[in-house]
Amino acid sequence: MSSKNDYYDLLGVTKTSSGQEIKNAYRKKALEWHPDRHQGGDKEEAERKFKEINEAYQILSDPSKKGAYDNYGHDAFSPGGMGSRGGGNPFAGGGQGSPFTYTWSSGGGQQNPFGNTDFGDPFDIFESFFGGGGNPFGGQQRQKQIPRYSVRLEFMEAVNGVEKEFDIEGKRRKIKIPAGVDEGTKINFGDFTLSVNVAPHEFFERDGDDIYINVTIPYSMAVLGGTIKVPTITDEVKIKVREGTGSGTMIRLRGKGAPNPHHKTKGDQYVKLNILVPEKPTRVQKRIIDDLKEEGL
């Protein structure tokens, strides 16, 4: 009986999940457990989990391998396992070994991270899935593993771009990070890659190139209208609040979002207006509200 974790449980999907659902689940899990991005602090645990997630995706995203797994479980990919009985298992390691080989190293001796059955380089799979190069099932052996580094930027550093100094392979180097990078952005500098983590901002939130901010206005302004000042990532702008504005109203500031590092465009900023309701209204406020009640408001 195999002691490996169930592939469906690893990705949080079921046998009836569609290919797109499996792909979406993989994307979420891979981003969460990538060793350069995982926030848990235990890098060895993140690497182990990351490899398991990629292994699960390789099997469940391939209809033939998924079918073998559904029938025989992990034994389908073990030498002499149940899947190899009666007709042979095309995915299990045979007597002459698997035709796909990969040597992986991480600070120590070289080893195959997945034992008898080769599942490829999990980092290559991740890069291929998220826009990098490489064949996720290919058998070519990587001749040189490019070093990977990570950097944590403040929100405004990521939006506006920044220069940072790093010790890269024993040398002090100044690296220019372009404006508009976001959480999870990977920058290829040729001889190394850099993964970006972005700290949250006090009041700005980001979704792609768009920026969001919550602004609270008094009830009187929501009813009568007025003007407020709202910060953006570059300056401060005045916004006109219309009479009768409801709580949750969104105002779009075109071109006030984050720059796109790949295109000469900017996103938008969205201002969400929330109406201030006093927790403990004063006597005057209560009297005014009573008057409003009489007017049907």
N, C-alpha and C positions, 0 to 999 in steps of 0.2 A: 504494500500500500504506500503510495507516495506521500511524503510529508510536505510537499509544496503547497503554497496557497492556491486556492481556486482562482483561475484566470478571470472568471466572471465577477467574483467578489473583488478582485484587485482593481478592476475598472469600474465597478459599480453598475454593471449591466446584467442582462439576463440572456438566456439562449434565444429568445424571440426578438431581441433588440436588432434594429436595422444596422446596416453598415455605417450609415451616417451617425447613428446614435453611438456606436462603438468608437468611431473616429472622434466625436465630440467629447466622449468620456475620456479617451486617451489624452486629448489635448489638455483637458483640465488637470488630470492627474500628473501628466508629465511636467507641466509648468509648476505644479505644486511641489513636486519631489525632485526637481533638477537640483543637483548638489550645489550649483552656483546660486540658486535662488531660494532654497528651502530655508525657512525661518526658524526651524526647530532647534538648530544649534549642533545636532549630532550629524556630522558629515558622513560618517561611515554608514549610519542607518539610512540616510538619504540616498547614498549611492546604491545600497542594497535594494531599497524600495524602488528606486528609479529603474534599475535593471529588471526587476520583476515586472514592473508596469510595461516596459518596452517588450519584454518577452511575451507577456499576455497579449499585447496589441498585435505582434507579428502573427501569433496563432489565430486569434479571433478575427482578424481582418482578412485572412485568406480563407475562402470558402472550403477548400480541400482540407487544410489543416484544422479548421474549425470543426469540420465533420468528423475527422479522426479523433479530435479531442472530445467531442460530444459522445462518441461511442466508447472510447477507451480511457479518457482522462489523460493524466500525465504519462501513463504507461505507453501511450501511443508514440512517444518521442524518446523512449528509453531502449537501449539495446536489449533485444530479447523480450521486450514488453508485449502486452496482449495485442497491440496493434500490428505486431510483426508476425503473428500467427495466422496461417492461412492466407497465402498470397503475398505476404510481405508488407512491410510498412515503409512507404517511400520517404518518410521523414526521420525514421530512427537510424542511429548509427549502426552500420553493418560491421562485418568482420574486418573490413579494410578501412574502416573509419569514415567519417562524414566527408563529402567532397568539399564542404565549405569550412574553411579554417580561418581563425582570427586570433592573433596574439595581442593581449591587452595588458598594459602595465600601469600601475598606480603606486609609485613610490617604492616598489619592492620588486620581487622576482616576477617573471612573466607567467601568466596563467590564462586559461580560458575561464571567464567568469561564469559560464553556464555548464560546466562539466562536460559530459559525454556528447550532448547535443549542442551544436553551435547555433546561436541565435544572433550572431552579428554583433557589431559595436552599438551599444545603446545610444551613445552620443551621436553616431552617424545617423541612426534612425531619427533621433530628435531633430537634427539639423536638416535632414531630408524632408521631414514632415513640416517643419516650420520655415521652409524656403531655402535651406542650405543645399549643398551639393551632396553627391554620393548616392549609391544604390543601397537601400536599406537591407537587401537580402544578398548583396553581391559577395563574392568570395575574395576580392582583392584585399590583400593585407596592407594596412596602413604602414608606410615606411617611416613616417615621422609623426608623432602625436604633437599637434600644436598646443602649446600651453594655454590654459584657460584661466583668466583672472576675473574677479568681480569687483565692482566699485559701488558704494552707496552714495547717492547724490541727494542734496536737498532739492525740494520741489522746484524752486526757482532756478537752481543750477541746471536741472534737466530741461526746463522750458527755454532758458536763455542761452544755454551752452556754457562750457567752462573749460579751462585748462587745468589739468591735474598732473602731478609728478608721481611716478611709480618706480619701484625697483623691479625691472624686468630682466630676469636671468642675470642678476648681479650688476646690472647697469641702471643708473638713474636716468629716466626718460620723461620728457614732458609730452603729455598726450592731450590733444585737442578733441573734446567731445562736442559734437555738433548740437545746435539748438533743436529742441523738439524731441529728444530721445524720451522714451517712456519705460515704465516698468517691464523688465524682461527683454529690452532691446539688446541685441548682440551685435557688436561692432568688430569687424575683421580688420586687423592691422597688418595682415600678411604673415608675420612671424608669431603672432599670438592673437587670441580673441578676448574681448572684454564684454562681460555681461553686466547690465546696468540694473541696479535696484534703486528705487526712488522713495524717499521718505514722504509720508503724508504731510499736507499743508494744514495750517491752522484753520483756514476756512475755504480754500479752493479745493475742488475735486476735479478729476480729469477722466474723460472717457474718449479715448482716441485723441483727436486733435481739439476736441471741444472741452471747454472749461465750465464748471458749474459753481454757483455760489448761492447760499441762502441769505436773504435779507429780511429783517423783521421791520414792519412799519406799524405805527399806531392805528387803532381802529378808526380814529377821526380822519386820518389821511386816506384810509381805504374807502371811507364814505364820501369825503369831500374832494379827494385828489390832492396832489401836491408834487413836490420835486425832492428827490433824494440824490445823494452822491454815492456811487458804487465803485469800489476798487476793481481794477482789472490787473492782468499780469504785467502791464506796461505803464498804466497811469490810472487816473480817477476820472470817471465820467458822470455827468448828470443825467438822471432818468426821470421822465415825467410819469407820475402815477395818475391814472385816470380815475374819475369819480366812479364809485361803485365797484372798485377792484375787489375780487374775491380772493380768499386765502388759497395759495397754491398757484396763483397766476405766474406764468413764465414769460419773461421778456428776453428777446434775442438781441444780442449785440453782435452784428455781423463783422467777422474779421478780427474779433478781439480774443480769439482762442490761441492755442499753442501752434507754433510753426511746425510744418511737416518736414522732417529731416531729409526726405527724398524728393520733395517737390517744392516749388516756390509758392506755397499756399499756406493759409492759416485757417484754423477752425474758428468756431464762434464761441461766444460766452453766453451762457444762459443764467438769467437772474430769476430765482424763485422767490416770490413775495409771500411772506407769512405774516399774518395779522396778530399783533400783540394783544393778548387777553389778560388783563390783570388778575393775578391769583387772589389777591385780597383787595377788592375795590374799596375806595374811600366812600365816605358818606355822600360827598358831592357826586362822585361817579355813579353811585347807586341811584341817586335822585335823577340824574340825567338818563340812566338806563330805564328807570321807571317811566319817565316821560316818553322815551322812545317806544316802550311797550304799548303805551296808550295810543301812539301813532301807528301801531302795527309793525314796528321794526324790532 
